[in-house]
Every structure is written in structure tokens, then in C-alpha cells.
Amino acid sequence: MIKLLKSQQGSSLVQVIIAFGLMSVLSLAITKMNTENLKANKRVEYKGEIESLNREIISFMSDAEACNNTFGGLGADLSLLKINGTMSLVEIKDKNDIAKFSTSTKRMGVSINSITVTAFDVATDSASLDVLYGYRLGKVDMERVRKTSLSFTFNSTNTNILERCISRSGIKNIDPKQVCDMVVGLDVDGISYFVGGICLFQRAACEGAGKFYNELLDICEETP
């Protein structure tokens, strides 16, 4: 009888250890899944904020006065831009010559790391405004660049002197679907996440992380 009790106690102890081990593995798996879901959601949020910031910058640069002020105002000498084909900017200004964005701008976890004019074309007097955005995802620093086309008009006597600049990338009549497609992109079949008047951010985040989207619970799950 004593041997039987000892045997049962030993078996119970083994069962407890096994159960504890299984629970630990399950707990780690759930924690990892939650962490990945959080990262996927954050990635969508940051991407949305980047697009929002970039639309605002395009809006300012689509105003000739604001664009001129950003480059130093009417009559600014842009000879170095023409020679080097590139130049760095510290800030984006409005038509009242007030700085609206700069390389120290940070909003909703997204920062502007650099503002650079690149690929100046002397034949067309055009260039690209490249804004480098940064954000931290978990322990990793991420960066994304957005490009905006610029068009310049120079003085007819001194072709290095700025008379007018403007962005040609302004977006007019933005509809909700267009915003949704810009922020989260399309699914693997090239279909928009904008369905029934709603942008399915959570589904986009799940699928972007390689997960299955549970529509009823509105959560990400491991792919069945």
C-alpha cells in the first residue's frame, strides 16, 4: 500500500511538472503572438502618421510662397543646388515664412530625420524633395522616405536666382478609399482594404504580420 501511494505521488508530481511545462510554453506562445500583433498595429499606425505628415508637407510646398520661403525666399541663390544636384533643408515654411516642419519635428512616435532636395535636372529645372521619416518598432529603428516632385522658375538674367518654386505632387479631392489605400496598401490579391465605407486597419495589420484575421473577434490569430 505504501509503495502504491508513493508511486501515485510520484506520478502526480510528474503530471504537475508536465502540466506546468505545457502552460509555460502556451504562455510564451500567447505572449509572442500578442507582441507581434502589437507590432503590426503600431506599424500601421506609424505608416498612417507618415502619410499624414507627408500630405501636410505637400500641401505647404504646393503653395508657391511657402515653397519660395522654404528655399530662402524670392531671389534666393540656388547655384549650389544646380551645381551639386542636391541640397539639405532644415525646415519647411509656410507662406508667412513660419517654420511648420523641421528635422526636429516628432509627432505620434514619428520623427522627420532629414529633408533633402535631390536629383536636380537642369534641363527641366525640377527636382525631388525627399523627406526621411523614422520610428521605433520594438527595439528596431525603422526609416521610410517619401518623395515629392518640385518645379523651379529662375530669373531670366541670372539663372541661379529663384523666382518661383512649387510642388506638383499635390493631391486633390482625396476620398476615404484613396487615403486607406495610401496608408495600409492593398492585400496580396491587389484588393483594397476599404470595404463598405470602412478601412479595415486591423485586418491589414494581421495579414501584414502573416496572421489570420478573425472578423468576429477583430483580432489576429495564427494561420490555421
N, C-alpha and C positions, 0 to 999 in steps of 0.2 A: 504493500500500500504506500509506504514512504517513497519507494522508488518511483511509483506511478505518479505521486504528487510532484516529486522533483522533476520528473520527465515533463509533466504538464506545465510546471512553472518555467522550465527551460524553453518549451515550445511557445509559451505565451510571450516570453521575453524576445524570442526571435521574431515572432509576429509583430510585436510592438516596434522593434528596430526596423523591420521591413516596411511597416506602415509609415513610420517616421521618415524613412528614406524616400518613399514614394511621394509623401506630402511635400518634402523639401524640393524634390525635382519638379513637382507640379507647381509649387510656389515660384520657383525660379523661372519656369516657362511662362507663367502668367505675368510676372514682373517684366520679363523681357518683351513680351507681346505688348504690354501697356506702354513700355518705354518707346518701342518702335511706333506705336500708334500716336503717341505724343509728338515724336519727332516728325512724323508725316503731317500731322495737323499744323505744327509750327512751320514746317517747310512751305505749306500752302499759305499760311498767314504772312510769312515774310515775303513770299513771291507777290502776294496781293499788295503789300505795302510798297514794294519796289515799283510795281506798275503804277500805283497811285502817285508816288513821288515823281516818277518819270513823266507822267501826264501833266503834272503841275509845272515841271521844268519846261516841257514842250510848250505849254500854254504861255509862259513868260517869254520864251525865245521866239514865239510866233508873233510877238509884238516888236516891231522894228525899233522903237525907242528903247525898250528893255534890252533887246539884243545889242544895240549900239552901246548902251551903258555898261553891259557886261564886258565889252571889249575895250572900255576906256572912254567911251563917248564919241560923239561925232568929231571927226578929224583925228582920230587915233591913228598912230603909225603902226601898221601891221607888217612891216618889212620883214621882221624875223619869222613871222608865220609863213610868208611867201618863200623865204629862203630855206627854212628848215622843214616846212611842210607840217609842222606840229607846234603846239604851244600849250602850256598848262594854265588853267584858270583857277582862281582861288574861290570865286563866288559867282552866283547867278543873281543879277539885279533886275528890279522892275523898272517901269518907265519913269518912276520918280527917283531913280538912282539909289534905291534902298536895297541892300542885300537881302535876298529871300532864302537862298540856299548857299551853303559853303562846304568846304572839305571838313568842317567840324560839325555839320548837321547830323543829328541822330534822332530818329523817330520810330517808336514802336519796335525797338530792337534792331532797326536797320540803319546803317550809317552810310554816308557818302564818303568814300575813301579817296577818290580823285575825280577831277573834272578836266578833261583833256580834249583839245581840238586836234584832230589827226587827218591825214590823207588830203591835205590841201591840193586842189587841182588848179593850176594856173590857167589852164585853157578855159575852164568854166567858172572860175572864181567860186568854187564850192569846197566844202569840207565836211567832216563828220565830227559831231560833238559826242564824245564818249564819256559816259558817267559810270564810274565803277562803284557798285554798292556792295556792302559787306554785312554779314550777320553771323551769329554764332549758333550752331546747331549741335547741341550736346557739348562735346569737348572739341569740336572741329570748327575752325573759322572758314566760312564759305564766302565766295565772291561771285557777283554777276555783273556783267556790263550791258548797258543799254545805249544804242547808237541813235543819233538824231541828225538828219541832214541839215546843213546850213548853206545859205546862199549870200554872197557878198557883192556889194557895189562899191567901186573905188573912184576916187577923184580922177577926172579925165586928164588933168595936168600932172598930178603926182599920183601915180597908180598904187602907191603904198598907203595912201591916206583913205581911211574908211569914211564912206558916205552913208552906207546903209547895210545892215545885215538882218537876216530873218530866217527862222526855221520853216522848212517846207513839210515838216512831219506832223503838223497839227492835225488832230483827229476831230472831225465834226460829226454832230448828231450821233453820239455814242449810244447804242442801245444796250440793254442789260445782257443780252446774249453775247454781244461783242466784248463787253467787259469780262464776262465769265470765261469766254474762250481765251482772252489775253492772260487772265490770272491763273487758271488751272490747266489750260490747254485742252486737248481732245483725248478721248480714250484710245485704246490700242487699235480700234477699228476706224479711227478718224471721226468719231461721232461726238458732238458737243455734250458737255455735262449740264447744259442748260435745258431743263425739261419741265414743261408745264409752268413756265414763268418763274422757275426756281433754279438757282445754280447749286448743284449737288456737290458742295465742298467736301463733305465727309466721304462720299463715295470716291471722289477724285483722290483724296488723301489715302484711303485704303488701297485703292488699286495702284497708286504711285509707290506704295510700300510693298506691293506684291501680295496684298491680303485680299480676303473675300469680304465684300460689303454686305452686312446683314441689314436689310432695309427696314425690317420690323423694329429692331432694337437700335438702329442707327449707330452701329459700332463696327469696328474691324475685327475679323476673325481669321484664323489660319485657313488657308485654301483647302477645301475638302478634298 
